[in-house]
Amino acid sequence: MNNTQTFQSQLRPLIFLTSIFFLNFSIRIIISPLLPTILQDMSLTGDQAGSLFLVSASGYFITLVCSGFISEILLHKKTIGLSAIVTGFFFIITGLCNSLTMMRAGIFITGMGAGLYLPSGIALLTASVGRQNWGKAIGVHELAPNLSFLLVPIICEALLLLMPWRNILMLTGMVSVLLGINFLKFSKVVDFPGQAPMFRAIVPLLFIPSFWIMIVLFTMGVLSTIGIYSMLPLYLVNEHGMLQSQANTLISLSRILTLPVPFAAGWISDRYGIKKTLITALILSGISTLGLGLLSGTGLKTVIFLQPLLSVAFFPSGFSALSSIGTKETRNIMVSFTVPVAFLMGGGGAPTLIGFLAANGFFSMGFIGAGIAISMVACLPIFLKFNE
């Protein structure tokens, strides 16, 4: 790719990838705004509800780690299309499940399908855009989860007026299948094979301290966003007496201001440096997460707006840091091992732990502990070492 190309000329593949990422992410979080309804309809406890996120994250973990085997054979483009189609199909199946066991199985396989996307998505993104524009491009790509956080609760509340929650899952799955088919047919991206996580490729990573640091940082980044978001609607309904529609509306409104944050964070990262951006984002995110567990009334509503605004600033600089540690050939492997551990622990283990605390009458302690943990790792970016 010619690095002299303007950023505007590289937008078309970027927008297509961002659209795929939006559906991929929406399917993984849509259970959250529906959770109070699902909990009541299926008579679940707090820890059973929280376990759904661990099941999803476990499936996501497996295919993220193994995605290099798929992308090496299919190339990155077909891997991304396969991810969207498989994820959508099994989410449709999940909507048809009546028992908790079968629903967990459906969510597990859906998570596996979703896990194929990110390593190939980041690899195609950074190959299609000049390095000098990585911060901005990843900022655009990170619009997907932020739009998902904003729109999914609103869409769920609107659709609940028209159909049962199971039909919402099936409808979302159908849209993902159609988008995957269209991506394979119409997208024009720089395509190349991924590298399978063979022993010779994995071993060198184990001796790179920056690799382990990024695993810890991404775990906290995922915890501050998906981990908190997963249990927040149930927390507001059960602990603070809000109606489900009120809680979801508040959470959706709090995501509006997050939309420009990836652009700003990407620009700040390019301008002032990755390490400074990471440190600042983690400190502010930790403090605001702590506030979710300590505050109530107007103070709680204020911090609900601040916390996502500060937390999403981590990812543009986080992915830039991750891409700067490895080479182009090993970049997808770095993502394939860092992100799954982060999602398993921060997006699966953390909600399950918060759900366990909720079932035992200590719901707020989950958010307090999360805030403390995020703040404590804010010094780690100082020790990162990047390739030029």
CORQUIRA-V654796 format. One record per pair of residues at least 6 apart in sequence whose C-alpha atoms are under 7 Angstrom apart, sorted by the first residue. I is the first residue (numbers start at 0). J is the second residue. D is the distance in Angstrom with one decimal. If there is no record, write none. Layout:
# CORQUIRA-V654796
((I J D) (I J D))
This chain:
# CORQUIRA-V654796
((0 127 6.8) (2 129 4.8) (6 132 6.8) (9 127 6.8) (9 128 6.1) (12 186 6.9) (12 187 6.4) (12 188 5.6) (13 124 6.5) (13 140 7.0) (15 186 7.0) (16 120 6.7) (17 140 5.0) (17 143 5.7) (18 143 6.9) (20 143 5.9) (21 143 4.4) (21 144 6.0) (21 147 6.2) (22 175 6.0) (23 83 6.7) (23 113 5.9) (24 144 6.0) (24 147 6.9) (25 147 5.5) (25 151 6.7) (28 229 6.9) (29 151 6.3) (31 229 4.9) (31 230 6.7) (31 232 6.9) (32 152 5.4) (32 155 7.0) (32 232 6.1) (32 247 6.3) (34 233 6.8) (35 233 5.9) (35 243 6.9) (38 44 7.0) (38 48 6.6) (44 358 6.8) (45 354 4.9) (45 355 6.6) (45 357 6.0) (45 358 5.1) (46 351 6.2) (46 354 4.3) (46 355 4.7) (46 358 6.1) (49 350 5.4) (49 351 4.4) (49 354 5.0) (50 351 5.1) (51 103 6.3) (52 346 6.9) (52 347 4.9) (52 350 6.7) (53 343 6.8) (53 347 3.7) (53 348 5.7) (53 351 6.4) (54 103 6.4) (54 106 6.8) (54 107 5.4) (55 106 5.4) (55 107 4.8) (55 110 4.8) (56 110 6.4) (56 342 5.9) (56 343 4.9) (56 346 6.4) (56 347 5.1) (57 107 6.9) (57 343 5.9) (58 107 4.9) (58 108 6.1) (58 110 4.6) (58 111 4.3) (59 110 4.5) (59 111 4.6) (59 113 6.3) (59 114 4.4) (59 339 6.7) (60 114 6.7) (60 339 4.4) (60 340 6.6) (60 343 6.1) (61 111 6.6) (62 111 5.3) (62 114 5.1) (62 115 5.8) (63 114 4.7) (63 115 5.8) (63 335 5.1) (63 339 5.7) (64 335 4.9) (64 336 5.6) (64 339 6.6) (66 115 5.4) (66 335 7.0) (67 193 5.5) (67 194 5.3) (67 195 4.0) (67 196 5.9) (67 332 6.9) (68 195 4.4) (68 196 7.0) (69 78 6.7) (70 78 5.6) (70 192 5.7) (70 193 4.8) (71 192 4.6) (71 193 4.4) (71 194 5.5) (71 195 6.0) (72 192 6.9) (74 190 6.6) (74 191 5.4) (74 192 4.1) (74 193 6.3) (75 119 5.1) (75 190 6.2) (75 191 6.2) (75 192 5.9) (75 193 6.5) (76 190 6.2) (77 183 6.6) (78 115 6.6) (79 115 6.7) (79 116 5.2) (79 119 6.6) (79 120 7.0) (80 179 4.6) (80 180 6.6) (80 182 6.2) (80 183 5.7) (81 179 6.9) (82 112 5.0) (82 113 5.7) (82 115 5.4) (82 116 5.8) (83 113 7.0) (83 175 5.5) (83 176 5.9) (83 179 4.8) (84 175 6.3) (84 176 4.2) (84 179 5.3) (85 112 5.4) (86 109 4.8) (86 112 4.6) (86 113 5.5) (87 172 3.7) (87 173 5.9) (87 175 4.8) (87 176 5.1) (88 172 5.9) (88 173 7.0) (88 176 6.5) (89 105 6.2) (89 108 6.6) (89 109 5.4) (90 105 6.7) (90 106 7.0) (90 109 5.8) (90 168 6.3) (90 169 6.3) (90 172 5.1) (91 168 6.2) (91 169 4.0) (91 172 5.1) (91 173 6.9) (92 105 6.5) (93 102 5.6) (93 105 4.6) (93 106 6.3) (94 165 4.5) (94 166 6.4) (94 168 5.3) (94 169 5.4) (95 165 6.8) (96 102 5.3) (118 331 4.9) (118 334 5.5) (118 335 5.7) (119 331 6.6) (122 330 6.8) (122 331 5.9) (123 189 6.4) (123 190 6.8) (125 133 6.6) (126 189 6.7) (127 188 6.9) (127 189 5.8) (133 319 6.9) (134 265 4.3) (134 266 6.3) (134 268 6.6) (134 269 5.9) (134 315 6.1) (134 316 6.9) (134 319 6.5) (135 262 6.0) (135 265 5.1) (135 266 6.2) (137 315 5.6) (138 261 4.4) (138 262 4.8) (138 265 5.3) (138 315 5.4) (139 261 6.8) (139 262 6.5) (141 261 6.2) (142 258 6.3) (142 261 6.7) (145 254 6.8) (145 257 6.4) (145 258 6.1) (146 258 6.8) (148 251 6.8) (148 254 6.3) (149 251 4.6) (149 252 6.9) (149 254 4.8) (149 255 6.2) (150 251 6.6) (152 247 5.3) (152 248 6.9) (152 251 6.0) (153 247 6.9) (153 248 6.5) (153 251 6.4) (156 244 6.5) (158 167 6.9) (193 331 6.7) (194 328 6.8) (194 329 6.8) (194 332 7.0) (196 332 6.3) (204 210 6.5) (209 383 5.0) (209 384 6.1) (212 379 6.7) (213 321 6.9) (213 337 6.8) (214 337 4.9) (214 340 6.9) (214 341 6.3) (217 338 6.7) (217 341 5.4) (218 341 3.8) (218 342 6.6) (218 344 6.4) (218 345 5.0) (219 345 6.4) (219 373 5.5) (220 313 6.4) (221 341 6.3) (221 342 6.2) (221 345 5.2) (221 346 5.9) (222 345 4.1) (222 346 5.8) (222 349 6.8) (223 284 6.9) (223 310 5.9) (224 307 6.7) (224 310 6.2) (224 311 6.9) (225 346 5.6) (226 345 5.7) (226 346 4.5) (226 349 6.0) (226 350 5.6) (229 350 6.6) (230 350 6.3) (232 246 5.8) (232 247 6.4) (234 362 7.0) (235 241 5.8) (235 246 6.2) (236 242 5.9) (236 243 6.1) (236 246 6.8) (253 303 6.5) (253 304 4.4) (254 307 6.7) (256 308 6.6) (257 307 6.8) (257 308 4.9) (260 308 7.0) (260 312 6.1) (261 311 7.0) (261 312 6.0) (261 315 6.2) (264 312 5.4) (264 315 6.4) (265 315 5.4) (265 316 6.4) (267 276 6.9) (268 276 5.8) (268 316 5.7) (273 316 5.4) (273 320 6.5) (274 380 5.4) (274 381 6.3) (276 316 6.7) (277 313 5.9) (277 316 6.4) (277 317 6.9) (277 380 6.6) (278 377 5.1) (278 378 6.4) (278 380 6.4) (280 309 6.2) (280 310 6.5) (280 312 5.9) (280 313 5.5) (281 313 6.9) (281 373 6.3) (281 374 6.2) (281 377 5.3) (282 374 5.1) (282 377 5.8) (283 309 6.1) (284 306 6.1) (284 309 5.2) (284 310 4.9) (285 370 4.3) (285 371 6.3) (285 373 4.8) (285 374 4.5) (286 370 6.0) (286 374 6.8) (287 302 6.1) (287 305 6.7) (287 306 5.0) (288 306 6.0) (288 366 6.4) (288 369 6.8) (288 370 4.6) (289 366 6.1) (289 367 4.6) (289 369 7.0) (289 370 4.2) (289 371 6.6) (290 302 6.4) (291 299 6.1) (291 302 6.4) (291 303 6.9) (291 366 6.2) (292 363 4.5) (292 364 6.3) (292 366 4.9) (292 367 5.0) (293 367 7.0) (322 330 6.0) (323 385 5.4) (323 386 5.7) (324 385 4.9) (324 386 5.6) (325 333 6.9) (353 362 6.4) (353 365 4.8) (356 362 5.3) (356 365 6.6))
